[in-house]
Amino acid sequence: MSPSTPPRPRRWWALAAVVACLLLIGLDTTTVFLALPELMTGLPASAGQLQGVFVAYLLTFGLLMMPLGAAADRLGRRRVLLAGLLLFGLGAAGAALAADASALLLARAGMGLGAAVIMPTAMAMLPVLFPPAERARAFAVASAAVSLGLCLGPLVAGALLQHYWWGSVFLVDVPIVLVAAVLVLALFPESRAPRPAARADRRPSRPVLVLALVYVLMTGFLFVLTPYLDGVGSARGLAAGVRLLPLVGALLVGAALGERLGARVGPRIPAVAGALLLAAGLGVFATVGSATAAARVTAGLVAVGAGLGAMLTSALRAATADSPDDLLGVVRWTTAVRQVAGAVGVVLAGTTLSLVYRDHPSAIGAHLGAALNRAAEAGSAGGGLRAAARLAYLDGLHAAVLVGAGLALVAAGIAATGRFGPPADRSARTARRPAPAVADRSA
């Protein structure tokens, strides 16, 4: 939309379609992690196959998002977005009905393909729908939709898993897809990019590396945490979802504080402080057991979440300082980094945990879920098997979070040395400072 084009009268209603699309992506980010303990016990799968269920989605999403977003710009965003919603919905239905790990992995790859279309194309509609004066507000609402999905995900997944099977966390996506598709059909105009997208600027390497480490640590931690809360810490279903809320809430608060501090003193200090806080929080989980007090676990979750949030906004500020007006480009490349780094996080944390678990003298089966199934089959004699498997899992969890704490310290070192983003926003501070009085020199 050019500045001379009159605003579209139904643009704020059309924003609801963007919100529905992005809410879908945000929800799926956290709901699937809550389903992991149920997948471990309800699906015949090896530890590697369970990792593959996550990696298939994340890698497909991250690696294909940029080219598919560019294809939508050329072919027509409305029609391509509808195709992406169809792919995501079919993948979600297939995941819900999957009978084995291979079928679930294939369905998750289909969901990742759909997400790789939905995310960039829905965001690309904002400059089409809104004039320049309203775009920042529209982008803020769209970003809030993703955050809302992250917050609702644990509660939605927990409530579903309290009453239904693990496939329900995928099936819940289908009605959201249908609502989003109806809104897109009714409210989105067809649009194409007026010219080929410009090549992305070269990003500062240190902030991008810290940003990637944030996503590696965030996703890897979630992968090893939820089985602890459910299978070891005995918080099941909705209770496990509620236990995750301090992590999500602290992440949002830490992100807001990191953004405000970064505007005053530059991104280096909040990035380093966040990384150190993250390392301390992960250190808490290196000492937890099956009977650890809830207050201690919550304190660790708050530290991890706040540290991740502060690192996230600081690294984003540093990495995007040279392109403050390219909101769409920033969303696209940071989302791609998030998904690919998330896949690395799942593999790193999952492999570390699996290696320690398998070598533990108390280990039973290929992973915790297999051990809990064997204990359930043993009936009253399964208590000892269950306790032994939990002990082996705890040792694997401790090893995985210690590796994460080490990576957090590496991130702190990267942010503390060399050039890390722009200096403090002096113009903002000057604007807040009262102007000095000027004497009237007129005669």
C-alpha positions as CSV (number, residue, x, y, z in Angstrom):
1,M,0.0,0.0,0.0
2,S,1.5,3.3,-1.1
3,P,1.1,6.5,1.1
4,S,-1.4,7.9,-1.4
5,T,-3.6,4.8,-1.4
6,P,-6.7,5.2,0.9
7,P,-6.7,2.8,3.9
8,R,-8.8,-0.3,3.4
9,P,-12.0,0.1,5.4
10,R,-12.0,-3.5,6.8
11,R,-8.3,-3.6,7.6
12,W,-8.7,-4.0,11.4
13,W,-11.2,-6.9,10.8
14,A,-8.6,-8.4,8.4
15,L,-6.1,-8.2,11.2
16,A,-8.1,-10.8,13.0
17,A,-7.2,-13.2,10.2
18,V,-3.5,-12.5,10.7
19,V,-4.0,-12.9,14.5
20,A,-5.7,-16.3,14.0
21,C,-2.8,-17.5,11.7
22,L,-0.1,-16.4,14.2
23,L,-2.0,-17.7,17.2
24,L,-2.0,-21.1,15.6
25,I,1.8,-21.0,15.3
26,G,2.3,-19.7,18.9
27,L,0.0,-22.4,20.3
28,D,1.8,-25.2,18.5
29,T,5.1,-24.0,19.9
30,T,4.3,-25.0,23.5
31,T,1.4,-27.5,23.2
32,V,3.5,-30.1,21.5
33,F,6.1,-30.0,24.3
34,L,3.4,-30.7,26.9
35,A,2.4,-33.8,24.9
36,L,5.9,-35.2,24.9
37,P,5.4,-37.3,28.1
38,E,2.2,-38.8,26.7
39,L,4.0,-39.5,23.4
40,M,6.7,-41.3,25.3
41,T,4.2,-43.7,26.9
42,G,1.5,-43.8,24.3
43,L,3.5,-44.2,21.0
44,P,5.9,-47.0,20.2
45,A,9.0,-45.0,19.4
46,S,12.7,-44.8,20.1
47,A,14.3,-41.8,21.7
48,G,15.7,-40.7,18.3
49,Q,12.2,-41.0,16.7
50,L,10.7,-38.8,19.5
51,Q,13.4,-36.2,18.7
52,G,12.6,-36.5,15.0
53,V,8.9,-35.6,15.7
54,F,10.1,-32.2,16.8
55,V,13.0,-31.8,14.4
56,A,10.9,-32.6,11.4
57,Y,8.6,-29.7,12.1
58,L,11.3,-27.2,13.1
59,L,13.7,-27.9,10.2
60,T,10.9,-27.9,7.6
61,F,9.6,-24.6,9.0
62,G,12.9,-22.9,9.4
63,L,14.6,-24.0,6.1
64,L,11.6,-23.4,3.8
65,M,10.1,-20.3,5.3
66,M,12.2,-17.8,3.4
67,P,11.8,-19.4,-0.1
68,L,8.1,-20.1,0.4
69,G,7.5,-16.5,1.6
70,A,9.2,-15.2,-1.5
71,A,7.1,-17.6,-3.6
72,A,4.0,-16.3,-2.0
73,D,5.1,-12.7,-2.8
74,R,5.3,-13.7,-6.5
75,L,2.4,-16.0,-6.9
76,G,-0.2,-14.3,-4.7
77,R,-0.3,-14.2,-1.0
78,R,-3.9,-14.9,-0.4
79,R,-4.0,-18.1,-2.4
80,V,-0.7,-19.3,-1.1
81,L,-1.7,-18.6,2.5
82,L,-4.9,-20.7,2.0
83,A,-2.7,-23.5,0.7
84,G,-0.5,-23.2,3.7
85,L,-3.5,-23.4,6.1
86,L,-4.7,-26.4,4.3
87,L,-1.4,-28.2,4.6
88,F,-1.1,-27.3,8.3
89,G,-4.7,-28.5,9.0
90,L,-4.2,-31.8,7.1
91,G,-0.9,-32.3,9.0
92,A,-2.5,-31.6,12.3
93,A,-5.3,-34.1,11.6
94,G,-2.7,-36.7,10.4
95,A,-0.6,-36.1,13.6
96,A,-3.7,-36.6,15.8
97,L,-4.5,-39.9,14.1
98,A,-1.0,-41.2,13.7
99,A,-0.6,-44.9,14.7
100,D,3.2,-45.0,14.8
101,A,6.2,-42.7,15.0
102,S,6.9,-42.7,11.3
103,A,3.3,-41.5,10.5
104,L,3.6,-38.8,13.2
105,L,7.0,-37.6,11.9
106,L,5.6,-37.3,8.4
107,A,2.5,-35.4,9.6
108,R,4.7,-33.0,11.7
109,A,6.8,-32.3,8.6
110,G,3.6,-31.4,6.8
111,M,2.7,-29.1,9.6
112,G,6.1,-27.5,9.3
113,L,5.6,-27.0,5.6
114,G,2.3,-25.3,6.3
115,A,3.8,-23.1,9.0
116,A,6.6,-22.1,6.6
117,V,3.9,-20.7,4.4
118,I,1.6,-19.2,7.0
119,M,4.1,-17.2,9.1
120,P,5.8,-15.1,6.4
121,T,2.7,-14.8,4.2
122,A,0.4,-13.6,7.0
123,M,2.9,-11.1,8.2
124,A,3.5,-9.9,4.6
125,M,-0.2,-9.0,4.4
126,L,0.2,-6.2,7.0
127,P,1.9,-3.7,4.7
128,V,-0.8,-4.5,2.1
129,L,-3.6,-3.8,4.6
130,F,-2.3,-0.9,6.6
131,P,-0.9,2.5,5.6
132,P,2.6,3.3,6.9
133,A,1.3,5.3,9.9
134,E,-0.5,2.2,11.3
135,R,1.9,-0.5,10.4
136,A,3.9,-0.5,13.6
137,R,0.7,-0.9,15.6
138,A,-0.5,-3.7,13.4
139,F,2.9,-5.5,13.7
140,A,2.7,-5.1,17.5
141,V,-0.8,-6.7,17.6
142,A,0.5,-9.6,15.3
143,S,3.5,-10.2,17.6
144,A,1.2,-10.2,20.6
145,A,-0.8,-13.0,19.0
146,V,2.3,-15.2,18.9
147,S,3.0,-14.3,22.6
148,L,-0.6,-15.1,23.5
149,G,-0.3,-18.5,21.8
150,L,2.8,-19.2,23.8
151,C,1.0,-18.3,27.1
152,L,-2.2,-20.2,26.3
153,G,-0.3,-23.3,24.9
154,P,0.5,-24.9,28.3
155,L,-3.0,-24.4,29.6
156,V,-4.7,-25.6,26.5
157,A,-2.4,-28.7,26.2
158,G,-2.7,-29.4,29.9
159,A,-6.5,-29.3,29.9
160,L,-6.7,-31.5,26.8
161,L,-4.2,-34.0,28.1
162,Q,-6.1,-34.1,31.4
163,H,-9.1,-35.7,29.6
164,Y,-8.0,-36.9,26.2
165,W,-5.2,-38.7,24.4
166,W,-2.0,-37.0,23.1
167,G,-3.5,-36.5,19.6
168,S,-5.9,-33.9,21.0
169,V,-3.1,-31.3,21.2
170,F,-2.8,-31.6,17.4
171,L,-6.5,-31.9,16.7
172,V,-7.3,-28.6,18.5
173,D,-5.4,-26.8,15.6
174,V,-8.0,-27.9,13.0
175,P,-10.8,-25.6,14.1
176,I,-8.4,-22.7,14.4
177,V,-7.2,-23.4,10.8
178,L,-10.9,-23.4,9.6
179,V,-11.6,-20.1,11.3
180,A,-8.4,-18.5,9.9
181,A,-9.2,-19.8,6.4
182,V,-12.7,-18.3,6.5
183,L,-11.4,-15.0,7.6
184,V,-8.7,-15.0,4.9
185,L,-11.3,-15.8,2.2
186,A,-13.6,-13.1,3.4
187,L,-11.2,-10.2,4.3
188,F,-7.9,-10.6,2.5
189,P,-7.3,-9.0,-1.0
190,E,-5.1,-10.8,-3.4
191,S,-1.6,-9.2,-3.5
192,R,1.8,-9.7,-4.9
193,A,5.1,-8.0,-4.3
194,P,5.5,-5.0,-6.6
195,R,9.1,-5.8,-7.2
196,P,11.5,-8.6,-6.2
197,A,12.5,-8.5,-2.6
198,A,15.9,-6.8,-1.9
199,R,18.7,-9.0,-0.6
200,A,19.0,-9.1,3.1
201,D,21.7,-7.0,4.7
202,R,24.6,-8.8,6.3
203,R,23.8,-9.2,9.9
204,P,26.3,-8.7,12.8
205,S,27.7,-12.1,13.5
206,R,27.9,-11.9,17.3
207,P,24.3,-10.8,18.0
208,V,23.0,-13.4,15.6
209,L,25.1,-16.1,17.3
210,V,23.7,-15.1,20.7
211,L,20.2,-15.1,19.2
212,A,20.7,-18.6,17.9
213,L,22.0,-19.8,21.2
214,V,18.9,-18.4,22.9
215,Y,16.7,-20.5,20.7
216,V,18.9,-23.6,21.1
217,L,18.7,-23.3,24.9
218,M,15.0,-22.4,25.0
219,T,13.9,-25.4,22.9
220,G,16.3,-27.8,24.3
221,F,15.3,-27.0,27.9
222,L,11.6,-27.4,27.1
223,F,12.3,-30.8,25.5
224,V,13.9,-32.2,28.6
225,L,11.8,-30.3,31.1
226,T,8.3,-31.5,30.4
227,P,9.0,-35.2,31.0
228,Y,10.5,-34.1,34.3
229,L,7.4,-32.2,35.3
230,D,5.1,-35.0,34.2
231,G,6.9,-38.3,34.6
232,V,9.3,-37.5,37.3
233,G,7.9,-34.6,39.2
234,S,4.4,-36.1,39.1
235,A,2.6,-32.9,37.8
236,R,0.4,-34.3,35.1
237,G,-2.0,-32.9,32.6
238,L,-3.3,-29.4,33.5
239,A,-1.0,-29.3,36.6
240,A,2.1,-29.7,34.3
241,G,0.8,-26.9,32.1
242,V,0.3,-24.6,35.0
243,R,3.8,-25.4,36.2
244,L,5.1,-24.0,32.9
245,L,3.4,-20.7,33.3
246,P,6.1,-19.1,35.4
247,L,8.6,-19.8,32.7
248,V,6.5,-18.2,30.0
249,G,5.5,-15.3,32.2
250,A,9.1,-14.6,33.2
251,L,10.2,-14.8,29.6
252,L,7.7,-12.0,28.6
253,V,8.7,-9.9,31.6
254,G,12.4,-10.4,31.0
255,A,12.0,-9.5,27.4
256,A,10.2,-6.2,28.3
257,L,12.8,-5.3,30.9
258,G,15.7,-6.2,28.5
259,E,14.2,-4.0,25.9
260,R,13.9,-1.0,28.2
261,L,17.3,-1.4,29.7
262,G,18.8,-1.9,26.2
263,A,17.3,1.4,25.1
264,R,19.1,3.1,28.0
265,V,22.5,1.4,28.1
266,G,22.7,-0.6,24.9
267,P,22.1,-4.3,24.4
268,R,25.4,-5.6,25.8
269,I,24.5,-5.3,29.5
270,P,21.1,-6.9,29.5
271,A,22.4,-9.7,27.2
272,V,25.2,-10.6,29.5
273,A,23.0,-10.3,32.6
274,G,20.3,-12.4,31.0
275,A,22.8,-15.1,30.0
276,L,24.2,-15.3,33.6
277,L,20.7,-15.4,35.0
278,L,19.9,-18.2,32.6
279,A,23.0,-20.2,33.5
280,A,22.0,-19.8,37.2
281,G,18.5,-21.0,36.5
282,L,19.7,-24.0,34.6
283,G,22.0,-24.7,37.5
284,V,19.0,-25.1,39.7
285,F,17.7,-27.9,37.5
286,A,21.1,-29.6,37.7
287,T,20.2,-30.4,41.3
288,V,16.5,-31.2,41.2
289,G,15.1,-34.6,42.2
290,S,11.7,-36.3,42.0
291,A,10.6,-34.7,45.4
292,T,12.1,-31.2,44.9
293,A,9.9,-28.5,46.4
294,A,7.6,-26.7,44.0
295,A,8.9,-23.3,45.1
296,R,12.5,-24.3,44.1
297,V,11.4,-25.5,40.7
298,T,9.4,-22.3,40.2
299,A,12.4,-20.2,41.1
300,G,14.5,-22.0,38.6
301,L,11.8,-21.6,35.9
302,V,11.6,-17.8,36.6
303,A,15.3,-17.4,36.4
304,V,15.5,-19.4,33.1
305,G,12.5,-17.5,31.6
306,A,13.7,-14.0,32.6
307,G,17.2,-14.8,31.4
308,L,16.0,-16.0,28.0
309,G,13.7,-13.0,27.6
310,A,16.5,-10.5,28.4
311,M,18.9,-12.2,26.0
312,L,16.3,-12.5,23.3
313,T,15.3,-8.8,23.1
314,S,18.9,-7.7,23.5
315,A,20.2,-9.9,20.7
316,L,17.4,-8.8,18.5
317,R,18.1,-5.1,19.1
318,A,21.8,-5.7,18.4
319,A,21.2,-7.8,15.3
320,T,18.6,-5.5,13.7
321,A,20.0,-2.1,14.5
322,D,21.0,-1.5,10.9
323,S,17.5,-2.2,9.5
324,P,14.9,-0.7,12.0
325,D,12.3,-0.1,9.3
326,D,12.4,-3.5,7.7
327,L,9.9,-5.1,10.1
328,L,8.8,-7.8,7.6
329,G,12.4,-8.8,6.8
330,V,13.3,-9.0,10.5
331,V,10.3,-11.2,11.2
332,R,11.2,-13.6,8.4
333,W,14.9,-14.1,9.1
334,T,14.6,-14.2,12.9
335,T,11.8,-16.8,12.6
336,A,14.0,-18.9,10.3
337,V,16.8,-18.7,12.9
338,R,14.5,-19.7,15.7
339,Q,13.2,-22.8,14.0
340,V,16.6,-24.1,12.8
341,A,18.3,-23.3,16.1
342,G,15.4,-25.0,17.9
343,A,16.0,-28.2,16.0
344,V,19.6,-28.1,17.1
345,G,18.5,-27.6,20.7
346,V,16.2,-30.6,20.6
347,V,19.0,-32.8,19.1
348,L,21.6,-31.5,21.5
349,A,19.6,-31.8,24.7
350,G,17.8,-35.0,23.7
351,T,21.0,-36.7,22.7
352,T,22.8,-35.7,25.9
353,L,19.9,-36.9,28.0
354,S,19.6,-40.2,26.0
355,L,23.3,-41.0,26.2
356,V,23.4,-40.5,30.0
357,Y,20.1,-42.4,30.5
358,R,21.1,-45.4,28.5
359,D,24.5,-45.7,30.3
360,H,22.9,-45.4,33.7
361,P,22.8,-48.7,35.7
362,S,19.2,-48.1,36.7
363,A,18.0,-47.4,33.1
364,I,15.1,-49.5,31.8
365,G,14.1,-49.4,28.2
366,A,15.1,-46.9,25.5
367,H,13.7,-43.9,27.4
368,L,11.6,-42.9,30.4
369,G,8.3,-43.5,28.7
370,A,9.2,-47.1,27.8
371,A,10.3,-47.7,31.4
372,L,7.1,-46.3,32.8
373,N,5.1,-48.6,30.5
374,R,7.0,-51.6,31.7
375,A,6.4,-50.5,35.3
376,A,2.7,-50.2,34.6
377,E,2.6,-53.7,33.1
378,A,4.3,-55.0,36.3
379,G,1.4,-53.8,38.4
380,S,2.2,-53.6,42.1
381,A,5.7,-54.8,41.5
382,G,6.4,-51.9,39.2
383,G,7.2,-49.3,41.9
384,G,10.9,-50.2,42.0
385,L,11.1,-50.1,38.2
386,R,9.5,-46.7,38.1
387,A,11.8,-45.3,40.8
388,A,14.9,-46.6,39.0
389,A,13.9,-45.2,35.6
390,R,13.2,-41.8,37.2
391,L,16.7,-41.8,38.8
392,A,18.2,-42.5,35.4
393,Y,16.2,-39.8,33.8
394,L,17.2,-37.3,36.4
395,D,20.9,-37.9,35.8
396,G,20.3,-37.4,32.0
397,L,18.4,-34.2,32.8
398,H,21.2,-32.9,35.0
399,A,23.7,-33.5,32.2
400,A,21.6,-31.8,29.6
401,V,21.0,-28.6,31.7
402,L,24.7,-28.4,32.6
403,V,25.5,-28.4,28.9
404,G,22.9,-25.7,28.5
405,A,24.4,-23.7,31.4
406,G,27.8,-23.9,29.7
407,L,26.3,-22.6,26.4
408,A,24.7,-19.8,28.4
409,L,28.1,-18.8,29.7
410,V,29.5,-18.9,26.2
411,A,26.7,-16.6,25.1
412,A,27.6,-14.2,28.0
413,G,31.2,-14.2,26.8
414,I,30.2,-13.5,23.2
415,A,28.0,-10.6,24.3
416,A,30.6,-9.2,26.7
417,T,33.5,-9.0,24.2
418,G,33.8,-7.3,20.8
419,R,31.2,-5.2,19.1
420,F,27.7,-6.1,20.2
421,G,25.1,-3.9,18.6
422,P,24.6,-0.1,18.8
423,P,25.3,2.0,21.8
424,A,22.5,3.3,24.1
425,D,19.7,5.2,22.4
426,R,21.0,8.7,23.3
427,S,18.3,10.4,21.2
428,A,15.6,8.8,23.4
429,R,17.3,9.9,26.5
430,T,17.8,13.4,25.2
431,A,14.2,13.7,24.3
432,R,13.2,12.8,27.8
433,R,15.6,15.4,29.3
434,P,14.2,18.9,29.7
435,A,15.6,21.4,27.3
436,P,17.9,24.1,28.9
437,A,16.3,27.5,29.3
438,V,17.3,30.0,26.6
439,A,17.5,33.7,27.5
440,D,15.4,36.0,25.4
441,R,18.0,38.1,23.5
442,S,15.4,40.3,21.7
443,A,15.6,44.0,22.3
